[in-house]
C-alpha cells in the first residue's frame, strides 16, 4: 500500500498553499484528503487502477487526477510548480512548535529564512524581535520548539511505524515460506516513538526472502543486501532492517533484539549468577557450554526461574524482580476493551454521523460507545451549544431505541476554561451520562495557573474523565506546566478518571505517569481513541500498548467493565459530590 506516501505529498501541498496564504478551503481540501487516504483500508494504487479514487468522499476530479499522476509518474506537476514559488524547506519550519504557515511565510519574506539552521542563527542574533508581532517571549518560544524538533529527529510515531511494519510482514508472508516472523526492538516494546524498524524471521530459504524484501514496492533505496541481513529505505525515509536466523535460535534472537539494552544487561547479569550465559543464539550453561534453550523466547526466562515478561515491560523498571517472584501483573489486552468513551461525530468536528461511528464500533464487538463532541467554548472545533446538545440527544435516543447491539452514551468533551470552569452550565452537564473535560487552550500558562484550572475542573461533580491530561503532542509540544503529583491528588480525592489518549501524537498520559497514577494514587484510567472517523477506532491498540507499558490490568481500566458496571461507576462521583 502506498497510502501513506500519497497522503504525505497531499499534506505537503496543503502546507505549501497555506504558506502562500491561499484560500482556506483549498488548504482544507488537501488536508482532509490526506487524512482520509492515510486511514483508508484499501490500497490507494488499486483504487486508482480501478478508477475508484472518487469513492473516497472529498476526492473530486482534480484531486483524483493528481493522485493518479503521482502513482503513474512518481511526481505531481502542480507540486513541482508550488516548490518553485515557495521553497519546500519551509514545510519543515512549520513543524516547529510555535511556527505555523503564517509565521513561516513571514520569516521567509522578511528575513529570507528557509531552514532551521538559518532560523537558529537569526534567534542567536535576536533578529526575530525586530519583526512585527514578535518579541522576546515569542523568540524564546520558537527556540524551545527547535529543541523539541532536534530531540525527535529520526524518530517516528508508533502509530506510523506499526502499520508500516505489519504491511512489510504481510507481504513477506504472502511471498515466502516463513517459519517465524516478528517485529523486534523498540517497536515490539511498543514505545511511543521508533527509530528504525527491526524485523526478525526464520525461514528455510533466506536468500529468497532477502530478494523479496529488497524488492518491496515501498523501496526507494537498498542500503544493504546480504544473505541473512538486509536494509532498505522507503520513499518516506524510513529504514527497515530484516534479519534471518535459524529456527533453533529464533527465540533467543527475538529476546536479544527486542531489548531494551537495560533489560538485557540486567537479565544477563542475573543469568551469570545462576551459572548461565545468554546471547542471540541461545542460553548456555557456563561450566560445560551446553545449550539449554533458545528456540522459544519463553525458554530463556523459564530456565532462569522467571515468568515470561511481556515485551512492553522490558525497560528495567522492576520487571525482572517481579518475574522472579512470580508476581507480574496480567496486563490489559485489546480483547478486554468493552467500548470507547471518547469519540466525535459530525455534530462537532468529526467526519461522519453518530450512526456511522456506532456501526463501526459494533463491528469491533463493543458493548458501548460514548459520543463526546466538543462544546461551545471551542468554536474552532464547531463546539456544541446547549440547544445543539438537546437536538443531538434525539438522534442518540433514536439509535438506542432501534438498536440493541451497542449502547450509545450521550456525552461531551467539554472545554476547561481559563478560570477552571466548564464551558457548559451544570444543569446541562447533569443531563449527560458521561462528561469528559480537557484543556484545549492556554496550554502555555504557568504551573500555578494550570494547577488552579485543573483543581476546579476535577472538583466539578459532573466531570468524570479528564482527557489528554498533560496536553502534550509528541515531537511537537511539551506537556503543560501543571504539577502531575497535584493533578493525581485531585483525581484521587474526587474519584475522577484520567484518560490514556490513543492518538499516536498524544499517547497521553505517558506510560511512566499512568503507572504512577495507578500504583501510587489508585486512580482509574480510561483508554480512548478520540476518534473523529471510524478508521481511528483501530487506534485503541496503541492506547492498550501504552497501558501495558504502564503495567495496568483490566481492573485498572474503566472501559474494560461491562455496560452496567460502567454506568454505575460513572454515577458514583455525582452521587458523592451532589448530595
C-alpha positions as CSV (number, residue, x, y, z in Angstrom):
1,X,0.0,0.0,0.0
2,X,1.2,3.5,-0.9
3,X,-1.4,5.3,1.1
4,X,1.0,6.9,3.5
5,X,3.2,8.1,0.6
6,X,0.3,9.7,-1.2
7,X,-1.1,11.2,1.9
8,X,2.3,12.8,2.7
9,X,2.6,14.6,-0.6
10,X,-1.0,15.9,-0.5
11,X,-0.4,17.1,3.1
12,X,2.7,18.9,1.8
13,X,0.7,20.6,-0.9
14,X,-1.7,21.8,1.7
15,X,1.1,23.3,3.8
16,X,2.6,25.0,0.8
17,X,-0.7,26.5,-0.1
18,X,-1.2,27.7,3.5
19,X,2.3,29.3,3.5
20,X,1.3,31.1,0.3
21,X,-1.8,32.4,2.0
22,X,-4.2,30.6,-0.4
23,X,-7.9,30.1,0.2
24,X,-8.5,28.2,3.5
25,X,-11.0,25.9,1.8
26,X,-8.4,24.8,-0.8
27,X,-5.9,24.1,2.1
28,X,-8.6,22.1,4.0
29,X,-9.4,20.0,0.9
30,X,-5.8,18.7,0.7
31,X,-5.5,18.2,4.4
32,X,-8.8,16.2,4.6
33,X,-7.9,14.2,1.5
34,X,-4.5,13.3,3.1
35,X,-6.2,12.2,6.3
36,X,-8.7,10.1,4.6
37,X,-6.2,8.3,2.3
38,X,-3.9,7.7,5.3
39,X,-6.6,5.9,7.1
40,X,-8.3,4.2,4.1
41,X,-8.3,0.4,4.5
42,X,-7.7,-0.4,0.8
43,X,-4.5,0.2,-1.2
44,X,-4.8,3.6,-3.0
45,X,-3.0,2.2,-6.0
46,X,-5.7,-0.4,-6.5
47,X,-8.4,2.2,-6.3
48,X,-6.7,4.3,-8.9
49,X,-6.3,1.3,-11.2
50,X,-10.0,0.6,-10.9
51,X,-10.9,4.2,-11.4
52,X,-12.5,4.4,-7.9
53,X,-10.5,7.2,-6.3
54,X,-13.6,9.4,-6.2
55,X,-15.2,6.7,-4.0
56,X,-13.4,8.4,-1.2
57,X,-15.6,11.3,0.0
58,X,-13.9,14.7,-0.6
59,X,-11.8,13.4,-3.5
60,X,-13.0,15.3,-6.6
61,X,-11.9,15.1,-10.2
62,X,-8.9,17.5,-9.7
63,X,-7.5,15.6,-6.7
64,X,-8.1,12.2,-8.3
65,X,-6.1,13.3,-11.3
66,X,-3.2,14.5,-9.2
67,X,-3.2,11.2,-7.2
68,X,-3.3,9.2,-10.4
69,X,-0.4,11.3,-11.8
70,X,1.7,10.7,-8.8
71,X,1.1,6.9,-8.8
72,X,2.0,6.7,-12.5
73,X,5.0,9.1,-12.7
74,X,6.2,9.5,-9.1
75,X,5.6,13.2,-9.1
76,X,2.8,15.8,-9.3
77,X,3.5,18.7,-11.7
78,X,1.4,21.1,-9.5
79,X,3.6,20.2,-6.5
80,X,6.7,20.9,-8.5
81,X,5.3,24.3,-9.5
82,X,4.5,25.2,-5.9
83,X,8.0,24.4,-4.7
84,X,9.4,26.7,-7.4
85,X,7.4,29.6,-5.8
86,X,7.7,28.5,-2.2
87,X,10.8,26.6,-1.0
88,X,9.9,23.1,0.2
89,X,12.2,23.5,3.2
90,X,9.7,25.9,4.7
91,X,7.5,22.8,5.3
92,X,10.0,21.7,8.0
93,X,9.8,25.1,9.6
94,X,6.0,24.7,10.0
95,X,6.7,21.6,12.1
96,X,8.4,23.6,14.8
97,X,6.2,24.3,17.8
98,X,5.4,28.0,17.7
99,X,5.9,28.3,13.9
100,X,2.9,27.8,11.7
101,X,2.5,28.5,8.0
102,X,1.8,32.2,8.6
103,X,5.0,32.7,10.6
104,X,7.0,30.6,8.2
105,X,5.8,32.9,5.4
106,X,6.8,36.0,7.4
107,X,10.2,34.6,8.3
108,X,10.8,33.8,4.6
109,X,9.5,37.1,3.2
110,X,11.1,39.4,5.8
111,X,14.3,37.6,6.7
112,X,14.9,35.1,3.9
113,X,14.8,32.2,6.3
114,X,14.1,28.8,4.7
115,X,15.5,26.3,7.1
116,X,16.1,25.5,10.8
117,X,19.8,26.4,10.7
118,X,19.0,29.9,9.4
119,X,16.3,30.3,11.9
120,X,18.6,29.3,14.8
121,X,21.2,31.9,13.6
122,X,18.5,34.6,13.4
123,X,17.4,33.7,17.0
124,X,21.0,33.9,18.3
125,X,21.3,37.4,16.7
126,X,17.9,38.4,18.1
127,X,16.7,39.4,14.6
128,X,13.2,38.0,15.1
129,X,12.5,40.6,17.8
130,X,12.5,43.3,15.0
131,X,9.6,41.6,13.1
132,X,6.1,42.9,13.6
133,X,4.2,40.9,16.3
134,X,7.5,39.4,17.6
135,X,9.2,39.9,20.9
136,X,11.5,38.2,23.5
137,X,8.8,35.7,24.5
138,X,7.9,34.6,21.0
139,X,11.6,34.3,20.1
140,X,12.2,32.1,23.2
141,X,9.1,30.0,22.4
142,X,10.4,29.2,18.9
143,X,13.9,28.4,20.3
144,X,12.3,25.8,22.6
145,X,10.3,24.5,19.7
146,X,13.5,23.9,17.8
147,X,14.9,22.0,20.7
148,X,11.9,19.7,20.7
149,X,12.3,19.1,16.9
150,X,16.0,18.3,17.4
151,X,15.3,15.7,20.1
152,X,12.8,14.0,17.9
153,X,14.9,13.9,14.7
154,X,15.0,10.4,13.2
155,X,12.2,9.0,15.3
156,X,8.7,8.3,14.0
157,X,5.5,7.8,15.9
158,X,4.4,4.3,16.9
159,X,1.1,4.8,15.1
160,X,3.1,5.3,11.8
161,X,5.7,2.6,12.3
162,X,3.4,-0.2,13.4
163,X,1.1,-0.4,10.3
164,X,4.2,0.0,8.1
165,X,5.9,-2.9,9.7
166,X,2.8,-5.0,9.5
167,X,2.5,-4.2,5.8
168,X,6.0,-5.5,5.2
169,X,5.4,-8.7,7.3
170,X,2.2,-9.4,5.4
171,X,4.0,-9.0,2.1
172,X,6.8,-11.3,3.2
173,X,4.4,-13.9,4.4
174,X,2.5,-13.9,1.1
175,X,5.6,-14.4,-0.9
176,X,7.8,-16.7,1.2
177,X,7.6,-19.9,3.2
178,X,8.2,-18.5,6.7
179,X,8.5,-20.4,10.0
180,X,8.6,-17.4,12.3
181,X,8.5,-13.6,11.9
182,X,8.1,-10.8,14.3
183,X,9.0,-7.1,14.9
184,X,11.8,-6.5,17.3
185,X,13.4,-3.6,19.0
186,X,11.5,-0.6,20.4
187,X,8.6,-1.3,18.0
188,X,8.0,-4.7,19.7
189,X,8.2,-3.0,23.0
190,X,5.6,-0.5,21.6
191,X,7.5,2.6,22.6
192,X,5.7,5.9,21.6
193,X,8.5,6.7,19.1
194,X,10.6,4.4,17.0
195,X,13.9,4.8,15.2
196,X,14.4,2.2,12.6
197,X,12.0,-0.7,12.1
198,X,13.6,-4.1,13.0
199,X,12.1,-7.4,11.7
200,X,13.3,-10.8,12.7
201,X,12.4,-14.0,10.8
202,X,13.4,-17.7,10.3
203,X,12.9,-19.5,7.0
204,X,14.4,-22.4,5.0
205,X,15.2,-20.0,2.1
206,X,16.8,-16.9,3.5
207,X,18.1,-15.8,0.0
208,X,14.6,-15.7,-1.5
209,X,13.3,-13.8,1.5
210,X,16.0,-11.2,1.1
211,X,15.3,-10.9,-2.5
212,X,11.6,-10.3,-1.8
213,X,12.4,-7.8,0.9
214,X,14.7,-5.7,-1.2
215,X,12.1,-5.5,-4.0
216,X,9.2,-4.3,-1.9
217,X,7.1,-1.7,-3.7
218,X,7.9,0.8,-1.0
219,X,11.7,0.6,-1.5
220,X,13.4,3.8,-2.5
221,X,16.9,2.6,-1.8
222,X,18.6,-0.7,-0.9
223,X,21.1,0.2,1.8
224,X,22.4,-3.4,2.3
225,X,21.6,-6.7,0.7
226,X,23.1,-9.8,2.4
227,X,22.2,-13.4,2.8
228,X,20.9,-13.1,6.3
229,X,20.5,-9.3,6.8
230,X,19.3,-6.6,4.6
231,X,18.3,-2.9,5.0
232,X,16.0,-0.7,2.9
233,X,15.0,2.9,2.9
234,X,11.3,3.6,2.0
235,X,10.1,6.6,0.0
236,X,9.1,8.2,3.3
237,X,12.6,8.0,4.6
238,X,12.1,5.1,7.0
239,X,14.9,2.5,7.4
240,X,13.7,-1.1,7.8
241,X,16.1,-3.9,8.7
242,X,15.4,-7.6,8.2
243,X,17.4,-10.3,9.9
244,X,17.0,-14.0,9.2
245,X,18.1,-16.6,11.8
246,X,17.9,-20.4,12.3
247,X,14.7,-21.8,13.8
248,X,16.8,-23.3,16.7
249,X,17.8,-19.8,17.9
250,X,14.8,-17.7,16.9
251,X,13.5,-17.3,20.4
252,X,16.9,-16.3,21.8
253,X,17.4,-13.8,18.9
254,X,14.0,-12.4,19.4
255,X,14.7,-11.8,23.1
256,X,18.1,-10.3,22.4
257,X,17.0,-7.9,19.6
258,X,13.8,-6.8,21.4
259,X,15.8,-5.2,24.2
260,X,15.8,-2.9,25.9
261,X,19.5,-2.7,26.4
262,X,19.0,-2.0,30.1
263,X,16.7,-5.0,30.5
264,X,19.1,-7.3,28.6
265,X,22.1,-6.2,30.7
266,X,20.3,-7.0,34.0
267,X,19.0,-10.3,32.6
268,X,22.5,-11.4,31.6
269,X,23.9,-10.3,34.9
270,X,21.4,-12.5,36.7
271,X,22.0,-15.4,34.3
272,X,25.7,-15.3,35.1
273,X,25.0,-15.5,38.8
274,X,22.9,-18.6,38.1
275,X,25.7,-20.2,36.0
276,X,24.3,-19.3,32.5
277,X,25.2,-17.1,29.7
278,X,22.8,-15.6,27.1
279,X,23.3,-14.4,23.6
280,X,21.3,-14.2,20.4
281,X,21.9,-17.9,19.7
282,X,20.6,-19.3,22.9
283,X,21.1,-19.8,26.7
284,X,24.1,-21.9,27.7
285,X,25.5,-23.4,30.9
286,X,28.8,-21.6,31.6
287,X,30.6,-24.7,33.1
288,X,30.2,-27.0,30.1
289,X,28.9,-24.7,27.3
290,X,25.8,-26.9,26.9
291,X,22.9,-25.1,25.1
292,X,19.8,-25.3,27.2
293,X,17.3,-23.4,25.1
294,X,16.8,-20.7,22.5
295,X,14.2,-22.0,20.0
296,X,11.4,-20.3,22.0
297,X,11.7,-17.0,23.8
298,X,9.9,-18.2,26.8
299,X,12.7,-20.8,27.4
300,X,15.1,-18.0,28.3
301,X,13.1,-16.7,31.2
302,X,11.8,-20.2,32.3
303,X,15.3,-21.6,32.6
304,X,16.2,-18.7,34.9
305,X,13.2,-19.3,37.1
306,X,11.2,-16.4,35.8
307,X,7.8,-15.7,34.4
308,X,7.9,-14.7,30.7
309,X,8.0,-10.9,30.6
310,X,5.8,-9.2,28.1
311,X,7.9,-7.1,25.7
312,X,6.1,-3.8,26.7
313,X,7.5,-4.2,30.2
314,X,11.2,-4.8,29.3
315,X,12.6,-1.4,30.4
316,X,14.4,-2.4,33.6
317,X,11.7,-0.9,35.7
318,X,11.4,-3.7,38.2
319,X,10.0,-6.3,35.8
320,X,12.9,-8.8,36.3
321,X,12.5,-8.8,40.1
322,X,8.7,-9.2,39.7
323,X,9.2,-12.1,37.3
324,X,11.5,-13.9,39.7
325,X,8.9,-13.5,42.4
326,X,6.1,-14.7,40.1
327,X,4.1,-11.5,40.7
328,X,4.0,-10.0,37.2
329,X,0.6,-8.4,36.6
330,X,-1.8,-9.9,33.9
331,X,-1.7,-6.9,31.6
332,X,-4.8,-5.4,30.0
333,X,-5.3,-6.8,26.5
334,X,-7.2,-5.4,23.5
335,X,-9.8,-8.2,23.9
336,X,-10.6,-6.8,27.3
337,X,-11.9,-3.5,25.9
338,X,-15.7,-3.2,26.0
339,X,-16.1,0.2,24.5
340,X,-14.7,3.6,23.6
341,X,-15.5,6.5,25.8
342,X,-14.3,9.4,23.8
343,X,-15.2,9.8,20.1
344,X,-16.5,12.6,17.9
345,X,-19.3,12.8,15.3
346,X,-20.1,15.4,12.6
347,X,-22.2,17.2,15.2
348,X,-18.8,18.9,16.1
349,X,-15.6,18.3,14.2
350,X,-16.0,14.5,13.4
351,X,-16.2,13.4,9.8
352,X,-19.2,11.0,10.0
353,X,-22.5,10.6,11.7
354,X,-23.3,9.1,15.0
355,X,-24.8,6.1,13.2
356,X,-21.6,5.5,11.2
357,X,-19.5,5.7,14.3
358,X,-21.9,3.3,16.1
359,X,-21.9,0.8,13.3
360,X,-18.1,0.8,13.2
361,X,-17.9,0.3,16.9
362,X,-20.4,-2.6,16.6
363,X,-18.1,-4.4,14.2
364,X,-15.4,-4.3,17.0
365,X,-17.8,-6.1,19.3
366,X,-18.1,-3.2,21.7
367,X,-20.9,-3.0,24.3
368,X,-21.0,0.8,24.3
369,X,-19.7,3.9,22.6
370,X,-19.6,7.4,24.1
371,X,-20.2,10.3,21.6
372,X,-18.2,13.1,23.2
373,X,-18.4,16.0,20.8
374,X,-16.7,19.3,21.6
375,X,-18.6,22.0,23.4
376,X,-19.3,25.7,22.8
377,X,-16.1,27.0,24.3
378,X,-14.1,25.5,21.4
379,X,-15.6,27.3,18.4
380,X,-12.7,26.2,16.2
381,X,-14.0,22.6,16.6
382,X,-17.6,23.6,16.0
383,X,-18.3,23.0,19.7
384,X,-22.0,22.4,20.6
385,X,-24.3,24.8,22.4
386,X,-26.8,23.5,25.0
387,X,-29.5,23.7,22.3
388,X,-27.5,21.6,19.9
389,X,-26.8,19.1,22.6
390,X,-30.5,18.8,23.1
391,X,-31.1,18.3,19.4
392,X,-28.3,15.6,19.2
393,X,-30.0,13.8,22.1
394,X,-32.9,13.0,19.9
395,X,-30.6,11.2,17.4
396,X,-28.8,9.2,20.1
397,X,-32.1,8.2,21.8
398,X,-33.5,7.1,18.4
399,X,-30.4,4.9,17.9
400,X,-30.7,3.3,21.3
401,X,-34.4,2.6,20.8
402,X,-33.9,0.9,17.4
403,X,-30.6,-0.9,18.2
404,X,-29.7,-3.4,20.9
405,X,-26.3,-4.4,19.6
406,X,-24.4,-1.4,21.1
407,X,-25.4,1.3,23.5
408,X,-24.5,4.9,22.6
409,X,-23.8,7.1,25.6
410,X,-24.6,10.7,25.3
411,X,-21.5,12.7,26.3
412,X,-19.3,15.7,25.6
413,X,-15.7,16.6,25.6
414,X,-16.1,19.9,27.5
415,X,-13.6,22.7,27.5
416,X,-11.9,23.7,30.7
417,X,-11.9,27.5,30.5
418,X,-9.2,29.9,31.7
419,X,-10.7,30.1,35.2
420,X,-11.1,26.3,35.5
421,X,-14.9,26.4,35.0
422,X,-16.6,24.2,32.4
423,X,-18.0,25.8,29.3
424,X,-21.5,24.4,29.9
425,X,-23.8,25.1,32.8
426,X,-24.1,22.4,35.5
427,X,-27.7,21.8,34.6
428,X,-26.7,20.8,31.1
429,X,-23.8,18.6,32.3
430,X,-26.2,16.9,34.8
431,X,-28.3,15.6,31.9
432,X,-25.4,13.8,30.3
433,X,-24.4,10.2,31.3
434,X,-20.7,10.9,30.6
435,X,-18.7,14.2,30.7
436,X,-15.1,14.2,29.5
437,X,-13.3,17.6,30.0
438,X,-9.9,18.8,28.8
439,X,-7.7,21.8,28.5
440,X,-7.6,22.9,24.8
441,X,-6.4,26.5,25.2
442,X,-3.9,28.4,27.3
443,X,-1.6,25.4,27.4
444,X,1.5,27.6,27.9
445,X,0.2,29.1,31.2
446,X,2.2,28.9,34.4
447,X,2.3,25.9,36.7
448,X,0.2,27.7,39.3
449,X,-2.5,28.7,36.7
450,X,-2.7,25.2,35.1
451,X,-3.0,23.7,38.6
452,X,-5.8,26.1,39.6
453,X,-7.7,25.3,36.4
454,X,-7.4,21.6,36.8
455,X,-8.3,21.7,40.5
456,X,-11.6,23.5,39.8
457,X,-12.4,21.1,36.9
458,X,-11.7,18.0,39.0
459,X,-14.0,19.3,41.7
460,X,-16.9,19.7,39.3
461,X,-19.2,16.9,40.3
462,X,-20.3,16.2,36.7
463,X,-16.8,15.8,35.2
464,X,-15.9,12.0,35.3
465,X,-12.9,11.9,33.0
466,X,-10.1,14.3,32.1
467,X,-9.0,14.0,28.5
468,X,-5.3,14.0,27.4
469,X,-4.3,15.3,30.9
470,X,-0.9,16.8,30.1
471,X,-1.8,18.3,26.7
472,X,1.5,17.0,25.1
473,X,1.9,16.4,21.4
474,X,4.9,14.0,20.8
475,X,7.7,15.7,18.9
476,X,5.7,18.9,18.7
477,X,4.6,20.2,22.0
478,X,5.8,19.6,25.6
479,X,3.3,18.8,28.4
480,X,1.7,21.7,30.2
481,X,3.4,23.1,33.2
482,X,0.9,21.5,35.6
483,X,2.2,19.7,38.6
484,X,1.5,16.0,37.9
485,X,1.6,14.9,41.6
486,X,-1.0,17.6,42.3
487,X,-3.1,16.5,39.3
488,X,-3.0,12.9,40.6
489,X,-4.0,14.1,44.1
490,X,-7.0,15.9,42.7
491,X,-8.1,12.9,40.7
492,X,-7.7,10.7,43.7
493,X,-9.7,13.0,46.0
494,X,-12.6,13.4,43.5
495,X,-12.6,9.9,42.1
496,X,-12.1,11.3,38.6
497,X,-10.6,9.0,35.9
498,X,-7.7,10.0,33.7
499,X,-7.5,9.3,30.0
500,X,-4.8,7.5,28.1
501,X,-5.5,9.1,24.7
502,X,-4.7,6.6,22.0
503,X,-4.0,9.2,19.2
504,X,-0.4,8.5,18.1
505,X,0.8,12.1,18.5
506,X,-0.7,12.2,22.1
507,X,-0.5,8.8,23.9
508,X,-1.3,11.0,26.9
509,X,-0.8,10.0,29.8
510,X,2.8,8.8,29.3
511,X,3.5,5.3,30.3
512,X,5.5,6.2,33.4
513,X,2.9,8.7,34.5
514,X,0.0,6.4,34.0
515,X,1.8,3.7,36.1
516,X,2.4,6.2,38.9
517,X,-1.2,7.4,38.8
518,X,-2.4,3.9,39.3
519,X,0.2,2.4,41.7
520,X,0.6,5.4,44.0
521,X,-2.8,7.1,43.8
522,X,-5.1,4.1,42.8
523,X,-6.6,6.3,40.0
524,X,-8.7,4.6,37.4
525,X,-7.7,5.1,33.8
526,X,-9.7,5.2,30.6
527,X,-8.2,4.2,27.2
528,X,-9.9,6.3,24.5
529,X,-9.2,6.8,20.8
530,X,-10.5,10.4,20.5
531,X,-11.7,9.2,17.1
532,X,-13.0,11.7,14.5
533,X,-13.7,8.9,11.9
534,X,-14.4,5.2,12.0
535,X,-11.0,4.0,11.0
536,X,-9.4,5.8,14.0
537,X,-11.2,3.4,16.3
538,X,-8.4,1.0,15.4
539,X,-6.0,3.2,17.4
540,X,-7.3,1.6,20.5
541,X,-4.4,-0.9,20.3
542,X,-1.9,1.9,20.7
543,X,-3.7,3.0,23.9
544,X,-3.7,-0.5,25.2
545,X,0.0,-0.8,24.4
546,X,0.6,2.4,26.4
547,X,-1.4,0.9,29.3
548,X,0.6,-2.3,29.1
549,X,3.8,-0.3,29.3
550,X,2.3,1.2,32.5
551,X,1.8,-2.3,34.0
552,X,-2.0,-1.8,34.0
553,X,-4.5,-4.6,34.3
554,X,-8.1,-4.8,33.1
555,X,-9.4,-3.8,36.6
556,X,-7.5,-0.5,36.3
557,X,-9.2,0.5,33.0
558,X,-12.8,1.7,33.2
559,X,-13.7,0.7,29.7
560,X,-13.0,-3.0,30.3
561,X,-16.1,-3.1,32.6
562,X,-19.4,-4.1,31.1
563,X,-22.1,-1.5,30.5
564,X,-23.9,-1.9,33.8
565,X,-20.7,-1.7,35.8
566,X,-19.5,1.3,33.8
567,X,-22.7,3.3,34.3
568,X,-22.7,2.5,38.0
569,X,-19.1,3.8,38.3
570,X,-19.8,6.9,36.3
571,X,-22.7,7.8,38.6
572,X,-20.7,7.3,41.8
573,X,-18.9,10.6,41.6
574,X,-22.1,12.5,41.0
575,X,-23.8,10.9,43.9
576,X,-20.9,11.6,46.2
577,X,-20.5,15.3,45.3
578,X,-24.0,16.4,44.7
579,X,-25.7,15.1,47.8
